[in-house]
């Protein structure tokens, strides 16, 4: 009984590991570095576009805060 269970577990693990290798071969993850601000906006993914918009908003907010504090005597 125990040897059948162990054989079943070993067979299942071998099958899973074989499937993982097949998936990795199919995906063929490639590193495609894109230098900052050289990629056309059409090629950005939704996540990259969201992060870029978020970064630009935080950057603009910081610049506005610096200007308000620097010229507080004008307001």
Order of alpha helices (4+ residues) and beta strands (2+ residues): alpha-alpha
